[in-house]
Amino acid sequence: MLLPQENARKIVEENGRAIGRGINIVDENGVIVASTDPARINSVHEAARRSGAARI
């Protein structure tokens, strides 16, 4: 991952609070690496996975 996980966590926390919405950051495989919903971390975001696969 190009963005360190700690930085990703800070981005979703600060921006999620600012806009009042849920935010996920995913890796190149569509795995959620940071989220305003901690239960989603390490799960696959299927739309992001498909999007990443389409670029190959």
Summary of the structure (lengths in Angstrom):
residues: 56
radius of gyration: 11.3
end to end distance: 16.8
largest distance: 34.2
contacts: 145
relative contact order: 0.18
helix: 48%
strand: 16%
